[in-house]
């Protein structure tokens, strides 16, 4: 991770226009019965905007944030939401598997420590396990070059239908970000 990014704890909040674009691309859950997970919630602004745009009460929203200060601020920023902060998405015991109807997955853009795979791929694998099947919706935010990597594409094609890649609006596309949309297969 670049030094400037490390100082911020890898935190680059998603601009509201990109979230608005995402909301235009997905259907609202019937009767406000969906549930939404943000495994890298930051300060909770994206999760709040998504929940409000989908007509979901915050009681149907789950937020996880690793960094201490942001994690502690989530409760105040998302009153009524289910918050784990500070907490680790990979060490959290979320049960049952397949319990979320939507996952907003906006992880840090980086390689894993120790030279492993990309962080985005690790988040994608774990998020896939937690999406309702069939029909759970994935919204993965990552740089365009990462969305085209073989392991990401292979995973997406193996687990999701109706895949599409949507660029962030040009006005807020600082790191060639895209949103990958997919619907979980049975």
ABEGO torsion letter per residue (X at the ends): XBAAAAAAGGBBBBBAAAAAAAAAABBBBBGGABBBBBABAEAGAAAAAAAAAAGBBAAABBBBBABAAAAAAAAAABBGBBBBOBBBAAABBBOBBGABABBBBBBBBBBBBGGBBBAAAAAAAAAAAABBOBGBBBBBBBBAAAAABAAAAAAAAAABBGBBBBBBBAAABAAGBBBBBBBBBX
